[in-house]
Amino acid sequence: MQLFGEYILPNLRPLQGELVVTTLILALFALEIALSKKTQHFVDKLVVIGLTAATAAITWQTPSKEQTILSHLLFVSPWVTKVHLFLTASTLLMILLGLVFSPPTRSKIEYYLLLCGSLLGLMLLVRTLHLLMLFIALEITSVCSYGLVFFASEKKATEAGAKYIFFGIFSSALMLYGISLYWSINGTFILTKNQFPSWSDDLIFLLISAGLLFKTSAAPFHIWTPDVIESAPLPIAAFFTVVPKAGALAALVNLLPNQWKLLTLIAIASLVIGSLSAIGQTNARRLMAYAAIAQVGFLLMPVLTLSYGALIYYLWVYLFLNALAFAAIAWIENKTGSQQLSYFAGWGANCPLLGIAMTTAMAGLIGLPPTAGFAAKLLVFLSLWQYSSNYLLLTLFFVGIVATIISVYFYLKAPYEMFFKKAASAKEKSSMALLQRFWLIGMTGTIFLLIAFS
């Protein structure tokens, strides 16, 4: 008892968020064993309550300074608390998105188990500087993510899942090799924050960050993204575009040494490949997938300039914009059975609220005022402009400007189809459920209100 009171309890107290999520996972396991499929109707409420409790626990436990726990295996800091708050809240939001627009129809407990398992892995990923723990946390979230892709029982989903697993294994192998190189040089798995061996900086950093960059969909680790976003169940597709990206970027911040040149090149490549690839897309989900690749370039800007406040703000804005855009896409998919942009034709006149919501989401993703997307883009560009004396960062700045201009074309495809194209056949007035209306109105209002927090 003395050992528990003096060592274990003080080390577990800062991990309240992880402990609540772990308890929720164990409860779901127990329910899967104890209950039949027909008596699992209350699982949705349990998961929502559990993640709300985890979010509250994280908010309640805010450390004043950075310190290590569990023999330097994990660490706590105000930065980690902010990221954890985002991860739990965004996972909860994506689950609510699914319940309102596209609820799971089979294997409900397994669905939530994999989502919560992925969240737990991301929470540990952000909290460690021990390289083996980093790898284990990444694999926890990766294995759960692989399972989530296969929830859409279609051949296309199976192909996308196989591609996702293949590239995931490849990036994990690169990461493990980088960790072995670091250990062979330093004789330890504990990373001194922002430090790598001087002679092998670029190689070791690239190898270790390969697994993290894979999760962010950054080029050249982006190849899986369009197929997975197109084929996965819609709430999972929305989850993949935001939540793993945030966790991996936060972990990258913890590891970030002086390899800003390498990260700058990755940011430029992501902006160019994502923006140019999105131009020709006629499938709404694939368009959002390539746009998500381009968004990595913008998210890396505050990482490079150590503007972590701008990074968190951009992530929150991006979360609500995606939650609104994917809600509109889900509603049209449910009505038409298609992801093609041509099927969006006429829905602006048929359902004005849907058209306004989609236009607001796309305007925010471009970065147009008066949406919060404008403030988010302005903050990351201003953070980059402070280093305009550096030619490589200045190049990234101008590439970001050009990518934003290009994004006007592909982001406005959906609103254009909805308001300026007529449907091939006349549409009857479609009713929308009350919760769906509340979602669209709430998310639209939030996107305008968030500008006050910039």
C-alpha positions as CSV (number, residue, x, y, z in Angstrom):
1,M,0.0,0.0,0.0
2,Q,2.9,2.4,0.7
3,L,4.3,1.7,-2.8
4,F,0.9,2.4,-4.3
5,G,0.4,5.6,-2.3
6,E,3.9,7.0,-2.8
7,Y,4.7,6.0,-6.4
8,I,1.9,4.5,-8.4
9,L,-0.9,6.9,-7.5
10,P,1.0,10.1,-8.1
11,N,2.1,8.8,-11.5
12,L,-1.5,7.7,-12.5
13,R,-3.2,10.9,-11.3
14,P,-2.1,12.9,-14.4
15,L,-3.4,10.1,-16.7
16,Q,-7.1,10.6,-15.8
17,G,-8.1,11.0,-19.5
18,E,-6.4,7.8,-20.6
19,L,-7.8,5.9,-17.6
20,V,-11.4,7.0,-18.4
21,V,-10.9,5.9,-22.0
22,T,-9.4,2.6,-20.9
23,T,-12.3,2.0,-18.5
24,L,-14.7,2.7,-21.4
25,I,-12.9,0.1,-23.6
26,L,-13.0,-2.5,-20.8
27,A,-16.7,-1.8,-20.3
28,L,-17.4,-2.3,-24.0
29,F,-15.5,-5.6,-24.0
30,A,-17.6,-6.8,-21.1
31,L,-20.9,-5.7,-22.8
32,E,-19.8,-7.5,-26.0
33,I,-19.4,-10.8,-24.0
34,A,-22.5,-10.3,-21.8
35,L,-25.1,-8.9,-24.1
36,S,-26.7,-10.2,-27.3
37,K,-26.8,-8.1,-30.4
38,K,-30.5,-7.2,-29.8
39,T,-29.8,-5.7,-26.4
40,Q,-27.0,-3.4,-27.3
41,H,-29.2,-0.3,-28.0
42,F,-27.8,1.7,-25.1
43,V,-24.2,1.4,-26.2
44,D,-24.3,4.7,-28.1
45,K,-25.2,6.6,-24.9
46,L,-22.6,4.8,-22.9
47,V,-19.8,5.8,-25.4
48,V,-21.0,9.4,-25.6
49,I,-21.1,9.6,-21.7
50,G,-17.7,8.0,-21.5
51,L,-16.0,10.3,-23.9
52,T,-17.7,13.3,-22.3
53,A,-16.3,12.1,-18.9
54,A,-12.8,11.8,-20.4
55,T,-13.0,15.3,-21.8
56,A,-14.1,16.6,-18.4
57,A,-11.3,14.7,-16.7
58,I,-8.7,16.2,-19.0
59,T,-10.1,19.7,-18.5
60,W,-10.1,19.2,-14.7
61,Q,-6.5,18.0,-14.5
62,T,-4.4,20.8,-16.1
63,P,-0.6,20.7,-15.1
64,S,1.1,24.0,-14.6
65,K,4.5,22.8,-15.9
66,E,6.1,19.9,-17.8
67,Q,7.3,16.9,-15.8
68,T,8.0,13.2,-16.5
69,I,6.2,10.3,-14.9
70,L,6.6,6.5,-14.8
71,S,10.4,6.5,-15.0
72,H,10.5,9.0,-18.0
73,L,8.1,6.8,-20.0
74,L,5.5,9.5,-20.3
75,F,5.3,13.2,-19.6
76,V,2.7,15.7,-18.7
77,S,2.5,19.4,-19.8
78,P,0.0,22.1,-20.6
79,W,0.6,21.4,-24.3
80,V,-0.3,17.7,-23.9
81,T,-3.5,18.7,-22.1
82,K,-4.6,21.0,-24.9
83,V,-4.0,18.2,-27.5
84,H,-5.7,15.6,-25.4
85,L,-8.7,17.9,-25.0
86,F,-8.9,18.2,-28.8
87,L,-8.5,14.5,-29.4
88,T,-11.3,13.4,-27.1
89,A,-13.6,16.2,-28.1
90,S,-13.1,15.6,-31.8
91,T,-13.6,11.9,-31.5
92,L,-16.8,12.6,-29.6
93,L,-17.9,15.0,-32.3
94,M,-17.3,12.4,-35.1
95,I,-19.3,9.8,-33.2
96,L,-22.2,12.3,-32.9
97,L,-21.8,13.0,-36.6
98,G,-22.3,9.3,-37.3
99,L,-25.3,9.0,-34.9
100,V,-27.1,11.9,-36.5
101,F,-26.3,11.3,-40.2
102,S,-24.9,7.8,-40.7
103,P,-25.4,5.5,-37.6
104,P,-23.5,2.2,-37.6
105,T,-25.8,-0.7,-38.7
106,R,-23.7,-3.7,-37.6
107,S,-21.1,-4.7,-35.0
108,K,-21.8,-1.5,-33.0
109,I,-19.7,-2.5,-30.0
110,E,-16.7,-3.4,-32.2
111,Y,-17.1,-0.1,-34.1
112,Y,-16.8,1.9,-30.8
113,L,-14.1,-0.4,-29.5
114,L,-11.9,0.4,-32.5
115,L,-12.6,4.1,-32.3
116,C,-11.8,4.3,-28.6
117,G,-8.7,2.1,-29.1
118,S,-7.5,4.4,-31.8
119,L,-8.1,7.4,-29.5
120,L,-6.2,5.8,-26.6
121,G,-3.2,5.1,-28.9
122,L,-3.2,8.8,-30.0
123,M,-3.3,10.0,-26.5
124,L,-0.3,8.0,-25.5
125,L,1.5,9.0,-28.7
126,V,1.3,12.6,-27.7
127,R,2.5,12.0,-24.2
128,T,5.8,10.1,-24.7
129,L,9.4,10.8,-25.5
130,H,10.4,7.1,-25.1
131,L,10.8,5.9,-28.6
132,L,9.6,2.3,-28.0
133,M,6.5,3.7,-26.3
134,L,6.0,6.0,-29.2
135,F,6.1,3.0,-31.6
136,I,3.7,0.9,-29.4
137,A,1.2,3.9,-29.2
138,L,1.4,4.3,-33.0
139,E,0.7,0.6,-33.5
140,I,-2.3,0.7,-31.2
141,T,-3.9,3.4,-33.2
142,S,-2.8,1.9,-36.5
143,V,-4.3,-1.6,-35.8
144,C,-7.6,0.0,-34.7
145,S,-7.6,2.2,-37.8
146,Y,-7.1,-0.8,-40.1
147,G,-10.2,-2.5,-38.6
148,L,-12.3,0.7,-39.0
149,V,-11.7,0.8,-42.7
150,F,-13.3,-2.7,-43.2
151,F,-16.6,-1.7,-41.6
152,A,-17.9,-0.8,-45.1
153,S,-18.8,-4.2,-46.4
154,E,-17.9,-3.5,-50.0
155,K,-15.1,-4.8,-52.3
156,K,-13.8,-1.2,-52.7
157,A,-13.4,-1.0,-48.9
158,T,-11.5,-4.2,-48.8
159,E,-9.1,-3.0,-51.5
160,A,-8.6,0.4,-49.7
161,G,-8.1,-1.4,-46.4
162,A,-5.4,-3.7,-47.9
163,K,-3.6,-0.6,-49.3
164,Y,-3.9,1.1,-46.0
165,I,-2.4,-1.9,-44.1
166,F,0.4,-2.3,-46.7
167,F,1.6,1.3,-46.5
168,G,1.1,1.3,-42.7
169,I,3.3,-1.7,-42.3
170,F,6.0,-0.1,-44.5
171,S,6.0,3.2,-42.6
172,S,6.1,1.4,-39.3
173,A,9.1,-0.6,-40.5
174,L,10.9,2.6,-41.4
175,M,10.1,4.1,-38.0
176,L,11.3,1.0,-36.2
177,Y,14.6,1.0,-38.2
178,G,15.1,4.7,-37.3
179,I,14.5,3.9,-33.6
180,S,17.1,1.1,-33.8
181,L,19.6,3.5,-35.3
182,Y,19.0,6.1,-32.6
183,W,19.5,3.4,-29.9
184,S,22.7,2.1,-31.5
185,I,24.2,5.6,-31.4
186,N,22.9,6.8,-28.0
187,G,22.4,3.6,-26.1
188,T,18.9,4.7,-24.9
189,F,15.3,4.9,-26.1
190,I,14.6,8.1,-24.2
191,L,14.7,11.0,-26.5
192,T,16.0,14.3,-25.2
193,K,13.4,16.7,-26.5
194,N,14.3,18.3,-29.8
195,Q,17.7,16.6,-30.0
196,F,19.1,14.0,-32.5
197,P,22.7,12.9,-33.0
198,S,24.4,15.6,-35.1
199,W,25.9,13.5,-37.9
200,S,22.7,11.6,-38.7
201,D,20.0,14.2,-38.1
202,D,18.1,14.0,-41.4
203,L,18.2,10.2,-41.8
204,I,17.1,9.3,-38.3
205,F,14.4,12.1,-38.1
206,L,12.9,11.0,-41.5
207,L,12.8,7.3,-40.5
208,I,11.3,7.9,-37.0
209,S,8.8,10.5,-38.3
210,A,7.7,8.2,-41.2
211,G,5.0,6.6,-39.1
212,L,3.8,9.9,-37.9
213,L,3.8,11.5,-41.4
214,F,1.8,8.5,-42.6
215,K,-0.9,9.3,-40.1
216,T,-1.0,12.9,-41.2
217,S,-1.4,12.0,-44.9
218,A,1.6,14.2,-45.7
219,A,3.4,13.6,-49.0
220,P,5.0,11.2,-49.9
221,F,3.1,9.1,-47.3
222,H,-0.3,10.1,-48.7
223,I,-1.0,7.4,-51.2
224,W,-3.6,5.5,-49.1
225,T,-5.7,8.6,-48.3
226,P,-8.1,9.0,-51.3
227,D,-9.1,5.3,-51.4
228,V,-9.6,5.0,-47.6
229,I,-11.7,8.3,-47.4
230,E,-13.8,7.2,-50.4
231,S,-14.5,3.7,-49.1
232,A,-14.7,3.9,-45.3
233,P,-18.0,4.6,-43.5
234,L,-18.6,8.3,-43.5
235,P,-18.0,9.0,-39.8
236,I,-14.7,7.1,-40.1
237,A,-13.7,9.0,-43.2
238,A,-14.3,12.3,-41.3
239,F,-12.4,10.9,-38.3
240,F,-9.4,10.0,-40.5
241,T,-9.2,13.5,-42.0
242,V,-8.8,15.2,-38.5
243,V,-8.1,13.2,-35.4
244,P,-5.1,11.0,-36.3
245,K,-3.7,14.0,-38.1
246,A,-3.8,16.1,-34.9
247,G,-2.2,13.4,-32.8
248,A,0.6,12.7,-35.2
249,L,1.4,16.4,-35.6
250,A,1.5,16.9,-31.8
251,A,3.9,14.0,-31.5
252,L,5.9,15.5,-34.3
253,V,6.1,18.7,-32.3
254,N,7.6,16.7,-29.3
255,L,10.2,15.1,-31.6
256,L,11.0,18.2,-33.7
257,P,14.7,18.9,-33.8
258,N,16.4,21.3,-36.2
259,Q,15.2,19.4,-39.3
260,W,13.0,22.3,-40.4
261,K,14.4,22.1,-44.0
262,L,13.1,18.5,-44.4
263,L,9.7,19.4,-42.9
264,T,9.4,22.4,-45.1
265,L,10.0,20.3,-48.2
266,I,7.3,17.9,-47.0
267,A,4.9,20.8,-46.4
268,I,5.5,22.2,-49.9
269,A,5.1,18.7,-51.5
270,S,1.8,18.2,-49.6
271,L,0.4,21.5,-50.8
272,V,1.4,21.0,-54.4
273,I,0.3,17.3,-54.7
274,G,-3.0,17.8,-52.7
275,S,-4.1,21.0,-54.5
276,L,-3.3,19.8,-58.0
277,S,-4.8,16.4,-57.5
278,A,-8.0,17.8,-56.1
279,I,-8.7,19.9,-59.2
280,G,-9.9,17.1,-61.4
281,Q,-11.9,15.2,-58.8
282,T,-15.6,14.5,-59.5
283,N,-16.1,12.4,-56.4
284,A,-16.9,14.5,-53.2
285,R,-15.1,12.2,-50.8
286,R,-11.9,11.9,-53.0
287,L,-12.0,15.7,-53.3
288,M,-12.0,16.0,-49.5
289,A,-9.2,13.4,-49.3
290,Y,-6.9,15.3,-51.6
291,A,-7.9,18.6,-49.9
292,A,-6.9,17.0,-46.6
293,I,-3.4,16.2,-48.0
294,A,-3.1,19.9,-48.9
295,Q,-4.3,20.9,-45.5
296,V,-1.2,19.1,-44.0
297,G,0.9,21.7,-45.6
298,F,-0.9,24.5,-43.8
299,L,-0.8,22.6,-40.5
300,L,2.9,22.2,-40.8
301,M,3.5,25.9,-41.1
302,P,2.9,26.6,-37.3
303,V,4.8,23.5,-36.5
304,L,7.8,24.8,-38.3
305,T,7.6,28.3,-36.7
306,L,6.8,26.8,-33.2
307,S,3.5,28.7,-33.2
308,Y,1.6,26.1,-31.2
309,G,-1.3,28.4,-30.4
310,A,-1.9,28.9,-34.1
311,L,-1.7,25.1,-34.6
312,I,-4.3,24.3,-32.0
313,Y,-6.7,27.0,-33.3
314,Y,-6.3,25.8,-36.8
315,L,-7.1,22.2,-35.7
316,W,-10.3,23.3,-33.9
317,V,-11.5,25.3,-36.9
318,Y,-10.6,22.5,-39.3
319,L,-12.5,20.0,-37.1
320,F,-15.8,22.0,-37.2
321,L,-15.4,22.7,-40.9
322,N,-15.0,19.0,-41.7
323,A,-17.8,18.1,-39.4
324,L,-20.1,20.4,-41.3
325,A,-18.9,19.4,-44.8
326,F,-19.1,15.7,-44.2
327,A,-22.6,16.1,-42.6
328,A,-23.8,17.7,-45.9
329,I,-22.1,15.0,-47.9
330,A,-23.6,12.2,-45.8
331,W,-27.1,13.6,-46.2
332,I,-26.8,13.8,-50.0
333,E,-25.2,10.3,-50.1
334,N,-28.2,8.9,-48.1
335,K,-30.6,10.6,-50.5
336,T,-28.9,9.8,-53.8
337,G,-26.8,6.7,-53.1
338,S,-23.8,8.4,-54.8
339,Q,-20.7,10.3,-53.9
340,Q,-20.4,12.0,-57.3
341,L,-20.5,15.8,-57.3
342,S,-23.0,15.7,-60.3
343,Y,-25.6,14.3,-57.8
344,F,-25.3,17.5,-55.8
345,A,-27.1,19.4,-58.6
346,G,-30.3,21.1,-57.5
347,W,-30.0,20.4,-53.7
348,G,-29.3,24.1,-52.9
349,A,-32.7,25.1,-54.1
350,N,-34.4,21.9,-52.9
351,C,-32.9,22.2,-49.3
352,P,-31.6,25.8,-48.8
353,L,-30.2,25.0,-45.3
354,L,-28.1,22.2,-46.7
355,G,-26.8,24.5,-49.5
356,I,-25.9,27.3,-47.0
357,A,-24.1,24.8,-44.7
358,M,-22.1,23.3,-47.6
359,T,-21.2,26.8,-48.9
360,T,-20.1,27.9,-45.4
361,A,-17.9,24.8,-44.9
362,M,-16.2,25.2,-48.2
363,A,-15.7,29.0,-47.8
364,G,-14.1,28.2,-44.4
365,L,-11.8,25.5,-45.8
366,I,-10.7,28.0,-48.5
367,G,-10.1,30.6,-45.8
368,L,-12.6,33.3,-46.8
369,P,-14.0,35.9,-44.4
370,P,-16.1,36.1,-42.3
371,T,-15.6,32.4,-41.4
372,A,-13.1,31.3,-38.8
373,G,-11.2,29.6,-41.6
374,F,-10.0,33.1,-42.6
375,A,-8.6,33.7,-39.1
376,A,-7.0,30.3,-39.0
377,K,-5.3,30.8,-42.4
378,L,-4.2,34.3,-41.5
379,L,-2.6,33.1,-38.2
380,V,-0.5,30.4,-39.9
381,F,0.6,32.7,-42.7
382,L,1.5,35.4,-40.2
383,S,3.5,32.9,-38.2
384,L,5.4,32.0,-41.4
385,W,5.9,35.6,-42.5
386,Q,8.0,36.3,-39.4
387,Y,10.7,34.1,-40.9
388,S,10.5,35.6,-44.4
389,S,14.2,36.2,-44.4
390,N,14.6,32.4,-44.9
391,Y,14.3,31.6,-48.6
392,L,12.9,28.1,-48.0
393,L,10.2,29.2,-45.6
394,L,9.4,32.2,-47.9
395,T,8.9,29.7,-50.7
396,L,6.5,27.7,-48.5
397,F,4.6,31.0,-47.8
398,F,4.1,31.7,-51.5
399,V,3.3,28.1,-52.3
400,G,0.6,28.3,-49.6
401,I,-0.8,31.4,-51.2
402,V,-1.0,29.8,-54.6
403,A,-2.5,26.6,-53.1
404,T,-5.2,28.7,-51.4
405,I,-6.1,30.4,-54.7
406,I,-6.3,27.0,-56.4
407,S,-8.5,25.7,-53.6
408,V,-11.2,28.3,-54.5
409,Y,-11.8,26.2,-57.7
410,F,-12.1,22.8,-56.2
411,Y,-13.8,23.7,-52.9
412,L,-16.5,25.6,-54.6
413,K,-17.4,22.7,-56.9
414,A,-20.0,21.4,-54.5
415,P,-21.8,24.8,-53.9
416,Y,-21.7,25.5,-57.6
417,E,-23.4,22.2,-58.4
418,M,-26.0,22.7,-55.6
419,F,-27.0,26.2,-56.6
420,F,-26.2,26.7,-60.3
421,K,-26.8,23.3,-61.8
422,K,-30.2,21.7,-62.4
423,A,-30.8,18.1,-61.5
424,A,-31.2,15.6,-64.3
425,S,-34.7,14.8,-62.9
426,A,-37.0,16.9,-60.8
427,K,-36.5,16.5,-57.1
428,E,-39.3,16.5,-54.6
429,K,-38.9,18.7,-51.5
430,S,-36.9,16.6,-49.1
431,S,-37.5,16.7,-45.4
432,M,-34.6,16.8,-42.9
433,A,-34.7,15.3,-39.4
434,L,-34.8,17.8,-36.6
435,L,-31.4,16.7,-35.2
436,Q,-29.8,17.0,-38.6
437,R,-31.1,20.6,-38.9
438,F,-29.8,21.4,-35.4
439,W,-26.4,19.9,-36.5
440,L,-26.1,22.0,-39.6
441,I,-27.3,25.2,-37.9
442,G,-25.0,24.6,-34.9
443,M,-21.9,23.8,-36.9
444,T,-22.5,26.8,-39.3
445,G,-22.9,29.2,-36.3
446,T,-19.8,27.8,-34.6
447,I,-17.7,28.4,-37.7
448,F,-18.6,32.1,-37.6
449,L,-18.4,32.4,-33.8
450,L,-14.9,30.8,-33.6
451,I,-13.4,33.9,-35.3
452,A,-13.8,35.6,-31.9
453,F,-11.3,33.2,-30.4
454,S,-8.5,33.9,-32.9
